[in-house]
Amino acid sequence: MSYDRDRDRPLSDASLRLLPWESPEGKPCYLRGDEGDPGRLALIADRAEEDQLRLGANALAHAERVLGVPTAGPLTLRVALQRSATSLSDILRIADSRGARLADQGPDR
């Protein structure tokens, strides 16, 4: 089985769902999808994605507030940027995961 260098995803297995968390070693985690009812882990992943999206919206609102303060100091700006970068990373992972699942459904669905 071959892997995508950047994602550690098996290229020949389209039934894998990228999960919204990493292993303790920092590697991506995948869930093999089955037809029919989603499993318990898939539902946990769905909730985690919802939480990450909500946190991303909060980080964006915070960054916008900080950017609206002309006298914001370097530490305040750095914290806002760090929160925004973390959230952007989470949201890109979610988009990658959902995009792959949409592509796996094919053009007929």
Gaussian input, Z-matrix of N, CA and C with variables (Angstrom, degrees):
# hf/3-21g

backbone

0 1
 N
 C     1     B1
 C     2     B2     1     A1
 N     3     B3     2     A2     1     D1
 C     4     B4     3     A3     2     D2
 C     5     B5     4     A4     3     D3
 N     6     B6     5     A5     4     D4
 C     7     B7     6     A6     5     D5
 C     8     B8     7     A7     6     D6
 N     9     B9     8     A8     7     D7
 C    10    B10     9     A9     8     D8
 C    11    B11    10    A10     9     D9
 N    12    B12    11    A11    10    D10
 C    13    B13    12    A12    11    D11
 C    14    B14    13    A13    12    D12
 N    15    B15    14    A14    13    D13
 C    16    B16    15    A15    14    D14
 C    17    B17    16    A16    15    D15
 N    18    B18    17    A17    16    D16
 C    19    B19    18    A18    17    D17
 C    20    B20    19    A19    18    D18
 N    21    B21    20    A20    19    D19
 C    22    B22    21    A21    20    D20
 C    23    B23    22    A22    21    D21
 N    24    B24    23    A23    22    D22
 C    25    B25    24    A24    23    D23
 C    26    B26    25    A25    24    D24
 N    27    B27    26    A26    25    D25
 C    28    B28    27    A27    26    D26
 C    29    B29    28    A28    27    D27
 N    30    B30    29    A29    28    D28
 C    31    B31    30    A30    29    D29
 C    32    B32    31    A31    30    D30
 N    33    B33    32    A32    31    D31
 C    34    B34    33    A33    32    D32
 C    35    B35    34    A34    33    D33
 N    36    B36    35    A35    34    D34
 C    37    B37    36    A36    35    D35
 C    38    B38    37    A37    36    D36
 N    39    B39    38    A38    37    D37
 C    40    B40    39    A39    38    D38
 C    41    B41    40    A40    39    D39
 N    42    B42    41    A41    40    D40
 C    43    B43    42    A42    41    D41
 C    44    B44    43    A43    42    D42
 N    45    B45    44    A44    43    D43
 C    46    B46    45    A45    44    D44
 C    47    B47    46    A46    45    D45
 N    48    B48    47    A47    46    D46
 C    49    B49    48    A48    47    D47
 C    50    B50    49    A49    48    D48
 N    51    B51    50    A50    49    D49
 C    52    B52    51    A51    50    D50
 C    53    B53    52    A52    51    D51
 N    54    B54    53    A53    52    D52
 C    55    B55    54    A54    53    D53
 C    56    B56    55    A55    54    D54
 N    57    B57    56    A56    55    D55
 C    58    B58    57    A57    56    D56
 C    59    B59    58    A58    57    D57
 N    60    B60    59    A59    58    D58
 C    61    B61    60    A60    59    D59
 C    62    B62    61    A61    60    D60
 N    63    B63    62    A62    61    D61
 C    64    B64    63    A63    62    D62
 C    65    B65    64    A64    63    D63
 N    66    B66    65    A65    64    D64
 C    67    B67    66    A66    65    D65
 C    68    B68    67    A67    66    D66
 N    69    B69    68    A68    67    D67
 C    70    B70    69    A69    68    D68
 C    71    B71    70    A70    69    D69
 N    72    B72    71    A71    70    D70
 C    73    B73    72    A72    71    D71
 C    74    B74    73    A73    72    D72
 N    75    B75    74    A74    73    D73
 C    76    B76    75    A75    74    D74
 C    77    B77    76    A76    75    D75
 N    78    B78    77    A77    76    D76
 C    79    B79    78    A78    77    D77
 C    80    B80    79    A79    78    D78
 N    81    B81    80    A80    79    D79
 C    82    B82    81    A81    80    D80
 C    83    B83    82    A82    81    D81
 N    84    B84    83    A83    82    D82
 C    85    B85    84    A84    83    D83
 C    86    B86    85    A85    84    D84
 N    87    B87    86    A86    85    D85
 C    88    B88    87    A87    86    D86
 C    89    B89    88    A88    87    D87
 N    90    B90    89    A89    88    D88
 C    91    B91    90    A90    89    D89
 C    92    B92    91    A91    90    D90
 N    93    B93    92    A92    91    D91
 C    94    B94    93    A93    92    D92
 C    95    B95    94    A94    93    D93
 N    96    B96    95    A95    94    D94
 C    97    B97    96    A96    95    D95
 C    98    B98    97    A97    96    D96
 N    99    B99    98    A98    97    D97
 C   100   B100    99    A99    98    D98
 C   101   B101   100   A100    99    D99
 N   102   B102   101   A101   100   D100
 C   103   B103   102   A102   101   D101
 C   104   B104   103   A103   102   D102
 N   105   B105   104   A104   103   D103
 C   106   B106   105   A105   104   D104
 C   107   B107   106   A106   105   D105
 N   108   B108   107   A107   106   D106
 C   109   B109   108   A108   107   D107
 C   110   B110   109   A109   108   D108
 N   111   B111   110   A110   109   D109
 C   112   B112   111   A111   110   D110
 C   113   B113   112   A112   111   D111
 N   114   B114   113   A113   112   D112
 C   115   B115   114   A114   113   D113
 C   116   B116   115   A115   114   D114
 N   117   B117   116   A116   115   D115
 C   118   B118   117   A117   116   D116
 C   119   B119   118   A118   117   D117
 N   120   B120   119   A119   118   D118
 C   121   B121   120   A120   119   D119
 C   122   B122   121   A121   120   D120
 N   123   B123   122   A122   121   D121
 C   124   B124   123   A123   122   D122
 C   125   B125   124   A124   123   D123
 N   126   B126   125   A125   124   D124
 C   127   B127   126   A126   125   D125
 C   128   B128   127   A127   126   D126
 N   129   B129   128   A128   127   D127
 C   130   B130   129   A129   128   D128
 C   131   B131   130   A130   129   D129
 N   132   B132   131   A131   130   D130
 C   133   B133   132   A132   131   D131
 C   134   B134   133   A133   132   D132
 N   135   B135   134   A134   133   D133
 C   136   B136   135   A135   134   D134
 C   137   B137   136   A136   135   D135
 N   138   B138   137   A137   136   D136
 C   139   B139   138   A138   137   D137
 C   140   B140   139   A139   138   D138
 N   141   B141   140   A140   139   D139
 C   142   B142   141   A141   140   D140
 C   143   B143   142   A142   141   D141
 N   144   B144   143   A143   142   D142
 C   145   B145   144   A144   143   D143
 C   146   B146   145   A145   144   D144
 N   147   B147   146   A146   145   D145
 C   148   B148   147   A147   146   D146
 C   149   B149   148   A148   147   D147
 N   150   B150   149   A149   148   D148
 C   151   B151   150   A150   149   D149
 C   152   B152   151   A151   150   D150
 N   153   B153   152   A152   151   D151
 C   154   B154   153   A153   152   D152
 C   155   B155   154   A154   153   D153
 N   156   B156   155   A155   154   D154
 C   157   B157   156   A156   155   D155
 C   158   B158   157   A157   156   D156
 N   159   B159   158   A158   157   D157
 C   160   B160   159   A159   158   D158
 C   161   B161   160   A160   159   D159
 N   162   B162   161   A161   160   D160
 C   163   B163   162   A162   161   D161
 C   164   B164   163   A163   162   D162
 N   165   B165   164   A164   163   D163
 C   166   B166   165   A165   164   D164
 C   167   B167   166   A166   165   D165
 N   168   B168   167   A167   166   D166
 C   169   B169   168   A168   167   D167
 C   170   B170   169   A169   168   D168
 N   171   B171   170   A170   169   D169
 C   172   B172   171   A171   170   D170
 C   173   B173   172   A172   171   D171
 N   174   B174   173   A173   172   D172
 C   175   B175   174   A174   173   D173
 C   176   B176   175   A175   174   D174
 N   177   B177   176   A176   175   D175
 C   178   B178   177   A177   176   D176
 C   179   B179   178   A178   177   D177
 N   180   B180   179   A179   178   D178
 C   181   B181   180   A180   179   D179
 C   182   B182   181   A181   180   D180
 N   183   B183   182   A182   181   D181
 C   184   B184   183   A183   182   D182
 C   185   B185   184   A184   183   D183
 N   186   B186   185   A185   184   D184
 C   187   B187   186   A186   185   D185
 C   188   B188   187   A187   186   D186
 N   189   B189   188   A188   187   D187
 C   190   B190   189   A189   188   D188
 C   191   B191   190   A190   189   D189
 N   192   B192   191   A191   190   D190
 C   193   B193   192   A192   191   D191
 C   194   B194   193   A193   192   D192
 N   195   B195   194   A194   193   D193
 C   196   B196   195   A195   194   D194
 C   197   B197   196   A196   195   D195
 N   198   B198   197   A197   196   D196
 C   199   B199   198   A198   197   D197
 C   200   B200   199   A199   198   D198
 N   201   B201   200   A200   199   D199
 C   202   B202   201   A201   200   D200
 C   203   B203   202   A202   201   D201
 N   204   B204   203   A203   202   D202
 C   205   B205   204   A204   203   D203
 C   206   B206   205   A205   204   D204
 N   207   B207   206   A206   205   D205
 C   208   B208   207   A207   206   D206
 C   209   B209   208   A208   207   D207
 N   210   B210   209   A209   208   D208
 C   211   B211   210   A210   209   D209
 C   212   B212   211   A211   210   D210
 N   213   B213   212   A212   211   D211
 C   214   B214   213   A213   212   D212
 C   215   B215   214   A214   213   D213
 N   216   B216   215   A215   214   D214
 C   217   B217   216   A216   215   D215
 C   218   B218   217   A217   216   D216
 N   219   B219   218   A218   217   D217
 C   220   B220   219   A219   218   D218
 C   221   B221   220   A220   219   D219
 N   222   B222   221   A221   220   D220
 C   223   B223   222   A222   221   D221
 C   224   B224   223   A223   222   D222
 N   225   B225   224   A224   223   D223
 C   226   B226   225   A225   224   D224
 C   227   B227   226   A226   225   D225
 N   228   B228   227   A227   226   D226
 C   229   B229   228   A228   227   D227
 C   230   B230   229   A229   228   D228
 N   231   B231   230   A230   229   D229
 C   232   B232   231   A231   230   D230
 C   233   B233   232   A232   231   D231
 N   234   B234   233   A233   232   D232
 C   235   B235   234   A234   233   D233
 C   236   B236   235   A235   234   D234
 N   237   B237   236   A236   235   D235
 C   238   B238   237   A237   236   D236
 C   239   B239   238   A238   237   D237
 N   240   B240   239   A239   238   D238
 C   241   B241   240   A240   239   D239
 C   242   B242   241   A241   240   D240
 N   243   B243   242   A242   241   D241
 C   244   B244   243   A243   242   D242
 C   245   B245   244   A244   243   D243
 N   246   B246   245   A245   244   D244
 C   247   B247   246   A246   245   D245
 C   248   B248   247   A247   246   D246
 N   249   B249   248   A248   247   D247
 C   250   B250   249   A249   248   D248
 C   251   B251   250   A250   249   D249
 N   252   B252   251   A251   250   D250
 C   253   B253   252   A252   251   D251
 C   254   B254   253   A253   252   D252
 N   255   B255   254   A254   253   D253
 C   256   B256   255   A255   254   D254
 C   257   B257   256   A256   255   D255
 N   258   B258   257   A257   256   D256
 C   259   B259   258   A258   257   D257
 C   260   B260   259   A259   258   D258
 N   261   B261   260   A260   259   D259
 C   262   B262   261   A261   260   D260
 C   263   B263   262   A262   261   D261
 N   264   B264   263   A263   262   D262
 C   265   B265   264   A264   263   D263
 C   266   B266   265   A265   264   D264
 N   267   B267   266   A266   265   D265
 C   268   B268   267   A267   266   D266
 C   269   B269   268   A268   267   D267
 N   270   B270   269   A269   268   D268
 C   271   B271   270   A270   269   D269
 C   272   B272   271   A271   270   D270
 N   273   B273   272   A272   271   D271
 C   274   B274   273   A273   272   D272
 C   275   B275   274   A274   273   D273
 N   276   B276   275   A275   274   D274
 C   277   B277   276   A276   275   D275
 C   278   B278   277   A277   276   D276
 N   279   B279   278   A278   277   D277
 C   280   B280   279   A279   278   D278
 C   281   B281   280   A280   279   D279
 N   282   B282   281   A281   280   D280
 C   283   B283   282   A282   281   D281
 C   284   B284   283   A283   282   D282
 N   285   B285   284   A284   283   D283
 C   286   B286   285   A285   284   D284
 C   287   B287   286   A286   285   D285
 N   288   B288   287   A287   286   D286
 C   289   B289   288   A288   287   D287
 C   290   B290   289   A289   288   D288
 N   291   B291   290   A290   289   D289
 C   292   B292   291   A291   290   D290
 C   293   B293   292   A292   291   D291
 N   294   B294   293   A293   292   D292
 C   295   B295   294   A294   293   D293
 C   296   B296   295   A295   294   D294
 N   297   B297   296   A296   295   D295
 C   298   B298   297   A297   296   D296
 C   299   B299   298   A298   297   D297
 N   300   B300   299   A299   298   D298
 C   301   B301   300   A300   299   D299
 C   302   B302   301   A301   300   D300
 N   303   B303   302   A302   301   D301
 C   304   B304   303   A303   302   D302
 C   305   B305   304   A304   303   D303
 N   306   B306   305   A305   304   D304
 C   307   B307   306   A306   305   D305
 C   308   B308   307   A307   306   D306
 N   309   B309   308   A308   307   D307
 C   310   B310   309   A309   308   D308
 C   311   B311   310   A310   309   D309
 N   312   B312   311   A311   310   D310
 C   313   B313   312   A312   311   D311
 C   314   B314   313   A313   312   D312
 N   315   B315   314   A314   313   D313
 C   316   B316   315   A315   314   D314
 C   317   B317   316   A316   315   D315
 N   318   B318   317   A317   316   D316
 C   319   B319   318   A318   317   D317
 C   320   B320   319   A319   318   D318
 N   321   B321   320   A320   319   D319
 C   322   B322   321   A321   320   D320
 C   323   B323   322   A322   321   D321
 N   324   B324   323   A323   322   D322
 C   325   B325   324   A324   323   D323
 C   326   B326   325   A325   324   D324

   B1=1.4441
   B2=1.5295
   B3=1.3320
   B4=1.4588
   B5=1.5286
   B6=1.3483
   B7=1.4581
   B8=1.5161
   B9=1.3235
   B10=1.4583
   B11=1.5326
   B12=1.3188
   B13=1.4661
   B14=1.5150
   B15=1.3314
   B16=1.4498
   B17=1.5259
   B18=1.3033
   B19=1.4581
   B20=1.5277
   B21=1.3257
   B22=1.4664
   B23=1.5288
   B24=1.3117
   B25=1.4611
   B26=1.5171
   B27=1.3211
   B28=1.4602
   B29=1.5248
   B30=1.3133
   B31=1.4656
   B32=1.5209
   B33=1.3154
   B34=1.4566
   B35=1.5220
   B36=1.3205
   B37=1.4586
   B38=1.5190
   B39=1.3379
   B40=1.4634
   B41=1.5231
   B42=1.3393
   B43=1.4568
   B44=1.5285
   B45=1.3222
   B46=1.4545
   B47=1.5230
   B48=1.3297
   B49=1.4701
   B50=1.5287
   B51=1.3288
   B52=1.4527
   B53=1.5251
   B54=1.3267
   B55=1.4556
   B56=1.5310
   B57=1.3404
   B58=1.4676
   B59=1.5285
   B60=1.3033
   B61=1.4602
   B62=1.5177
   B63=1.3250
   B64=1.4616
   B65=1.5202
   B66=1.3213
   B67=1.4662
   B68=1.5307
   B69=1.3387
   B70=1.4712
   B71=1.5323
   B72=1.3291
   B73=1.4633
   B74=1.5233
   B75=1.3336
   B76=1.4544
   B77=1.5154
   B78=1.3344
   B79=1.4614
   B80=1.5239
   B81=1.3314
   B82=1.4637
   B83=1.5271
   B84=1.3191
   B85=1.4658
   B86=1.5243
   B87=1.3233
   B88=1.4653
   B89=1.5176
   B90=1.3198
   B91=1.4539
   B92=1.5145
   B93=1.3204
   B94=1.4608
   B95=1.5213
   B96=1.3318
   B97=1.4521
   B98=1.5149
   B99=1.3027
   B100=1.4564
   B101=1.5223
   B102=1.3006
   B103=1.4587
   B104=1.5275
   B105=1.3260
   B106=1.4542
   B107=1.5094
   B108=1.3304
   B109=1.4562
   B110=1.5204
   B111=1.3432
   B112=1.4628
   B113=1.5267
   B114=1.2888
   B115=1.4551
   B116=1.5116
   B117=1.3108
   B118=1.4564
   B119=1.5291
   B120=1.3253
   B121=1.4583
   B122=1.5336
   B123=1.3235
   B124=1.4680
   B125=1.5278
   B126=1.3258
   B127=1.4692
   B128=1.5297
   B129=1.3311
   B130=1.4682
   B131=1.5258
   B132=1.3317
   B133=1.4684
   B134=1.5260
   B135=1.3292
   B136=1.4688
   B137=1.5328
   B138=1.3416
   B139=1.4735
   B140=1.5245
   B141=1.3253
   B142=1.4710
   B143=1.5247
   B144=1.3435
   B145=1.4618
   B146=1.5252
   B147=1.3366
   B148=1.4642
   B149=1.5255
   B150=1.3332
   B151=1.4688
   B152=1.5291
   B153=1.3248
   B154=1.4669
   B155=1.5190
   B156=1.3210
   B157=1.4627
   B158=1.5281
   B159=1.3328
   B160=1.4654
   B161=1.5308
   B162=1.3297
   B163=1.4622
   B164=1.5303
   B165=1.3245
   B166=1.4584
   B167=1.5144
   B168=1.3292
   B169=1.4671
   B170=1.5303
   B171=1.3392
   B172=1.4675
   B173=1.5248
   B174=1.3229
   B175=1.4666
   B176=1.5232
   B177=1.3326
   B178=1.4651
   B179=1.5294
   B180=1.3300
   B181=1.4630
   B182=1.5310
   B183=1.3298
   B184=1.4668
   B185=1.5321
   B186=1.3391
   B187=1.4655
   B188=1.5261
   B189=1.3231
   B190=1.4626
   B191=1.5254
   B192=1.3441
   B193=1.4713
   B194=1.5300
   B195=1.3290
   B196=1.4704
   B197=1.5283
   B198=1.3228
   B199=1.4598
   B200=1.5251
   B201=1.3240
   B202=1.4644
   B203=1.5191
   B204=1.3340
   B205=1.4662
   B206=1.5298
   B207=1.3271
   B208=1.4728
   B209=1.5275
   B210=1.3275
   B211=1.4610
   B212=1.5348
   B213=1.3336
   B214=1.4707
   B215=1.5235
   B216=1.3122
   B217=1.4605
   B218=1.5187
   B219=1.3312
   B220=1.4644
   B221=1.5287
   B222=1.3265
   B223=1.4650
   B224=1.5241
   B225=1.3192
   B226=1.4673
   B227=1.5210
   B228=1.3251
   B229=1.4604
   B230=1.5296
   B231=1.3257
   B232=1.4692
   B233=1.5243
   B234=1.3325
   B235=1.4692
   B236=1.5263
   B237=1.3138
   B238=1.4705
   B239=1.5232
   B240=1.3198
   B241=1.4626
   B242=1.5281
   B243=1.3333
   B244=1.4660
   B245=1.5240
   B246=1.3254
   B247=1.4778
   B248=1.5209
   B249=1.3219
   B250=1.4678
   B251=1.5226
   B252=1.3253
   B253=1.4652
   B254=1.5223
   B255=1.3262
   B256=1.4679
   B257=1.5210
   B258=1.3134
   B259=1.4616
   B260=1.5186
   B261=1.3247
   B262=1.4623
   B263=1.5281
   B264=1.3039
   B265=1.4621
   B266=1.5299
   B267=1.3422
   B268=1.4662
   B269=1.5232
   B270=1.3201
   B271=1.4610
   B272=1.5298
   B273=1.3194
   B274=1.4646
   B275=1.5302
   B276=1.3283
   B277=1.4676
   B278=1.5276
   B279=1.3260
   B280=1.4663
   B281=1.5279
   B282=1.3239
   B283=1.4683
   B284=1.5259
   B285=1.3185
   B286=1.4615
   B287=1.5238
   B288=1.3215
   B289=1.4641
   B290=1.5312
   B291=1.3213
   B292=1.4705
   B293=1.5228
   B294=1.3201
   B295=1.4646
   B296=1.5167
   B297=1.3238
   B298=1.4694
   B299=1.5192
   B300=1.3330
   B301=1.4700
   B302=1.5220
   B303=1.3362
   B304=1.4670
   B305=1.5275
   B306=1.3231
   B307=1.4694
   B308=1.5302
   B309=1.3320
   B310=1.4668
   B311=1.5301
   B312=1.3319
   B313=1.4582
   B314=1.5190
   B315=1.3046
   B316=1.4553
   B317=1.5146
   B318=1.3236
   B319=1.4692
   B320=1.5230
   B321=1.3270
   B322=1.4613
   B323=1.5240
   B324=1.3459
   B325=1.4593
   B326=1.4842
   A1=108.10
   A2=117.62
   A3=120.67
   A4=109.44
   A5=115.45
   A6=121.38
   A7=110.83
   A8=114.94
   A9=122.38
   A10=106.08
   A11=117.75
   A12=122.11
   A13=112.90
   A14=117.77
   A15=121.16
   A16=112.98
   A17=117.89
   A18=120.16
   A19=113.66
   A20=119.20
   A21=122.35
   A22=110.55
   A23=117.56
   A24=121.16
   A25=109.43
   A26=116.92
   A27=118.65
   A28=109.78
   A29=116.78
   A30=121.01
   A31=112.19
   A32=118.02
   A33=119.99
   A34=112.97
   A35=118.88
   A36=120.93
   A37=110.10
   A38=116.49
   A39=121.56
   A40=112.10
   A41=118.20
   A42=120.10
   A43=112.59
   A44=118.17
   A45=120.51
   A46=111.24
   A47=115.43
   A48=121.45
   A49=108.33
   A50=116.03
   A51=120.85
   A52=107.77
   A53=116.57
   A54=120.93
   A55=110.45
   A56=117.07
   A57=120.21
   A58=113.72
   A59=117.75
   A60=121.90
   A61=108.68
   A62=115.28
   A63=121.53
   A64=109.24
   A65=115.34
   A66=120.98
   A67=108.37
   A68=117.82
   A69=119.84
   A70=112.53
   A71=117.09
   A72=120.96
   A73=112.45
   A74=117.65
   A75=121.44
   A76=114.11
   A77=117.56
   A78=121.13
   A79=110.04
   A80=117.09
   A81=120.08
   A82=110.82
   A83=115.56
   A84=122.24
   A85=108.32
   A86=115.81
   A87=121.50
   A88=109.81
   A89=114.26
   A90=122.13
   A91=107.33
   A92=115.70
   A93=119.21
   A94=107.79
   A95=116.15
   A96=121.61
   A97=111.71
   A98=115.22
   A99=121.59
   A100=108.49
   A101=116.06
   A102=120.58
   A103=108.75
   A104=117.13
   A105=120.52
   A106=112.30
   A107=115.40
   A108=122.15
   A109=111.94
   A110=116.72
   A111=118.12
   A112=108.81
   A113=116.53
   A114=120.93
   A115=111.51
   A116=114.76
   A117=121.41
   A118=111.13
   A119=117.63
   A120=120.55
   A121=111.14
   A122=117.48
   A123=120.45
   A124=110.52
   A125=117.21
   A126=120.39
   A127=110.95
   A128=116.71
   A129=120.13
   A130=109.72
   A131=116.70
   A132=120.91
   A133=110.74
   A134=117.18
   A135=120.66
   A136=110.40
   A137=116.66
   A138=120.14
   A139=111.02
   A140=116.25
   A141=119.43
   A142=110.37
   A143=117.55
   A144=120.57
   A145=110.89
   A146=116.98
   A147=120.43
   A148=110.46
   A149=116.68
   A150=120.65
   A151=110.86
   A152=116.88
   A153=120.40
   A154=111.05
   A155=117.70
   A156=120.51
   A157=110.74
   A158=116.64
   A159=120.44
   A160=110.46
   A161=117.17
   A162=120.55
   A163=111.42
   A164=116.72
   A165=120.62
   A166=111.89
   A167=116.19
   A168=119.79
   A169=110.56
   A170=116.22
   A171=120.04
   A172=111.03
   A173=117.70
   A174=121.70
   A175=110.47
   A176=116.57
   A177=120.29
   A178=110.54
   A179=116.57
   A180=119.88
   A181=110.39
   A182=117.06
   A183=121.17
   A184=110.68
   A185=116.65
   A186=120.45
   A187=110.77
   A188=116.72
   A189=119.75
   A190=111.17
   A191=116.52
   A192=119.82
   A193=110.40
   A194=116.48
   A195=120.84
   A196=110.35
   A197=117.00
   A198=120.01
   A199=112.24
   A200=116.74
   A201=120.80
   A202=113.60
   A203=116.76
   A204=120.75
   A205=107.95
   A206=117.37
   A207=120.08
   A208=113.77
   A209=117.86
   A210=120.62
   A211=113.06
   A212=117.25
   A213=119.80
   A214=109.40
   A215=115.36
   A216=120.73
   A217=112.71
   A218=115.97
   A219=121.15
   A220=113.17
   A221=117.84
   A222=119.49
   A223=110.99
   A224=116.43
   A225=120.60
   A226=110.34
   A227=116.78
   A228=120.68
   A229=111.19
   A230=116.51
   A231=120.74
   A232=111.18
   A233=117.12
   A234=121.03
   A235=110.12
   A236=117.15
   A237=120.51
   A238=110.63
   A239=117.02
   A240=120.88
   A241=110.79
   A242=117.35
   A243=120.35
   A244=111.16
   A245=117.15
   A246=120.63
   A247=110.57
   A248=116.12
   A249=120.25
   A250=111.25
   A251=117.28
   A252=121.36
   A253=110.99
   A254=117.07
   A255=120.75
   A256=110.44
   A257=116.50
   A258=120.65
   A259=111.62
   A260=116.74
   A261=119.59
   A262=110.35
   A263=117.14
   A264=121.02
   A265=110.83
   A266=116.54
   A267=120.63
   A268=111.24
   A269=116.39
   A270=121.11
   A271=110.99
   A272=117.60
   A273=119.91
   A274=110.87
   A275=117.58
   A276=121.17
   A277=110.12
   A278=116.44
   A279=120.35
   A280=110.01
   A281=117.21
   A282=120.58
   A283=110.77
   A284=117.11
   A285=121.71
   A286=110.40
   A287=115.83
   A288=120.98
   A289=111.35
   A290=115.87
   A291=119.49
   A292=111.44
   A293=116.78
   A294=120.27
   A295=111.50
   A296=116.96
   A297=120.70
   A298=110.49
   A299=116.73
   A300=119.41
   A301=111.11
   A302=117.72
   A303=120.72
   A304=110.11
   A305=116.06
   A306=120.31
   A307=111.32
   A308=116.15
   A309=120.87
   A310=111.59
   A311=116.87
   A312=119.56
   A313=112.22
   A314=117.04
   A315=121.14
   A316=112.62
   A317=117.01
   A318=121.19
   A319=113.59
   A320=118.35
   A321=120.55
   A322=113.49
   A323=117.66
   A324=120.00
   A325=112.06
   D1=132.28
   D2=179.02
   D3=-96.06
   D4=158.15
   D5=-176.15
   D6=-124.64
   D7=150.04
   D8=170.56
   D9=-74.26
   D10=120.75
   D11=-176.53
   D12=-55.09
   D13=-40.21
   D14=-174.19
   D15=-81.05
   D16=-21.88
   D17=-172.58
   D18=-119.47
   D19=-9.71
   D20=-174.26
   D21=56.95
   D22=31.10
   D23=-179.82
   D24=-100.12
   D25=129.57
   D26=175.08
   D27=-60.82
   D28=123.52
   D29=-176.73
   D30=-71.39
   D31=-26.32
   D32=-174.58
   D33=-90.14
   D34=0.58
   D35=-176.95
   D36=-121.04
   D37=96.46
   D38=-176.81
   D39=-79.70
   D40=-4.88
   D41=-176.99
   D42=-87.90
   D43=7.48
   D44=-178.86
   D45=-91.16
   D46=133.88
   D47=176.81
   D48=-102.83
   D49=126.53
   D50=174.23
   D51=-71.63
   D52=122.72
   D53=-178.34
   D54=-85.88
   D55=156.92
   D56=-175.08
   D57=-82.23
   D58=27.36
   D59=176.01
   D60=-147.44
   D61=167.09
   D62=-179.59
   D63=-113.92
   D64=164.28
   D65=174.45
   D66=-71.09
   D67=167.31
   D68=176.25
   D69=-58.09
   D70=-23.34
   D71=178.40
   D72=-85.99
   D73=0.44
   D74=179.39
   D75=85.35
   D76=13.50
   D77=179.47
   D78=-93.20
   D79=151.86
   D80=178.58
   D81=-64.59
   D82=149.13
   D83=176.40
   D84=-111.56
   D85=142.86
   D86=-178.38
   D87=-128.75
   D88=152.92
   D89=176.24
   D90=-123.71
   D91=129.39
   D92=176.87
   D93=-74.86
   D94=123.24
   D95=-179.03
   D96=-83.29
   D97=141.28
   D98=175.71
   D99=-117.85
   D100=153.39
   D101=176.27
   D102=-69.77
   D103=150.50
   D104=176.61
   D105=95.87
   D106=-144.98
   D107=-177.08
   D108=-61.58
   D109=136.09
   D110=173.71
   D111=-70.28
   D112=147.49
   D113=178.69
   D114=-81.40
   D115=176.35
   D116=-178.88
   D117=-61.11
   D118=-42.36
   D119=-179.13
   D120=-65.36
   D121=-36.60
   D122=177.54
   D123=-64.54
   D124=-38.39
   D125=178.24
   D126=-68.11
   D127=-38.31
   D128=175.84
   D129=-63.19
   D130=-41.89
   D131=178.24
   D132=-63.01
   D133=-40.61
   D134=177.68
   D135=-59.46
   D136=-44.96
   D137=179.68
   D138=-65.55
   D139=-39.59
   D140=178.58
   D141=-63.00
   D142=-40.73
   D143=177.16
   D144=-62.42
   D145=-42.39
   D146=178.07
   D147=-59.94
   D148=-43.63
   D149=178.37
   D150=-62.60
   D151=-43.16
   D152=-179.59
   D153=-64.51
   D154=-38.94
   D155=178.07
   D156=-65.90
   D157=-40.77
   D158=177.86
   D159=-64.51
   D160=-44.08
   D161=177.68
   D162=-63.30
   D163=-35.50
   D164=176.71
   D165=-63.90
   D166=-41.79
   D167=177.48
   D168=-63.60
   D169=-39.35
   D170=177.49
   D171=-65.49
   D172=-42.08
   D173=179.46
   D174=-63.01
   D175=-40.39
   D176=178.24
   D177=-63.68
   D178=-45.87
   D179=179.72
   D180=-61.15
   D181=-41.37
   D182=178.78
   D183=-63.85
   D184=-45.52
   D185=179.92
   D186=-61.60
   D187=-40.40
   D188=179.13
   D189=-64.14
   D190=-39.37
   D191=177.46
   D192=-64.31
   D193=-45.47
   D194=-179.65
   D195=-62.05
   D196=-43.49
   D197=-179.75
   D198=-65.80
   D199=-22.11
   D200=177.90
   D201=-80.05
   D202=-5.06
   D203=179.91
   D204=-104.59
   D205=104.96
   D206=-176.29
   D207=-61.01
   D208=-24.18
   D209=-177.29
   D210=-97.11
   D211=10.85
   D212=179.83
   D213=-59.50
   D214=133.19
   D215=-176.95
   D216=-81.80
   D217=171.65
   D218=-177.43
   D219=-60.27
   D220=-38.82
   D221=-179.39
   D222=-66.14
   D223=-43.72
   D224=178.64
   D225=-61.23
   D226=-44.86
   D227=178.65
   D228=-64.03
   D229=-39.98
   D230=-179.78
   D231=-64.12
   D232=-43.69
   D233=178.97
   D234=-62.97
   D235=-44.20
   D236=179.24
   D237=-62.75
   D238=-40.92
   D239=179.09
   D240=-66.65
   D241=-41.04
   D242=179.34
   D243=-63.13
   D244=-45.78
   D245=177.71
   D246=-61.04
   D247=-42.09
   D248=-179.96
   D249=-65.10
   D250=-42.34
   D251=-179.67
   D252=-65.18
   D253=-42.51
   D254=177.88
   D255=-61.88
   D256=-44.89
   D257=-179.94
   D258=-65.92
   D259=-40.14
   D260=178.64
   D261=-62.57
   D262=-41.09
   D263=177.57
   D264=-60.21
   D265=-45.39
   D266=178.47
   D267=-61.74
   D268=-43.91
   D269=-176.24
   D270=-69.06
   D271=-36.71
   D272=175.86
   D273=-65.27
   D274=-37.20
   D275=176.08
   D276=-62.64
   D277=-43.51
   D278=178.77
   D279=-63.29
   D280=-44.65
   D281=179.34
   D282=-62.06
   D283=-41.20
   D284=178.21
   D285=-61.74
   D286=-46.06
   D287=-179.32
   D288=-63.81
   D289=-48.04
   D290=-178.12
   D291=-69.39
   D292=-37.22
   D293=177.31
   D294=-62.97
   D295=-41.36
   D296=178.54
   D297=-64.26
   D298=-39.67
   D299=179.66
   D300=-68.01
   D301=-36.79
   D302=177.49
   D303=-66.54
   D304=-42.79
   D305=-179.99
   D306=-64.04
   D307=-34.78
   D308=-179.95
   D309=-67.53
   D310=-23.38
   D311=-179.14
   D312=-75.53
   D313=-19.91
   D314=178.92
   D315=83.44
   D316=170.59
   D317=-175.17
   D318=-72.23
   D319=-17.52
   D320=-177.63
   D321=-78.28
   D322=-16.81
   D323=-174.77
   D324=-99.37

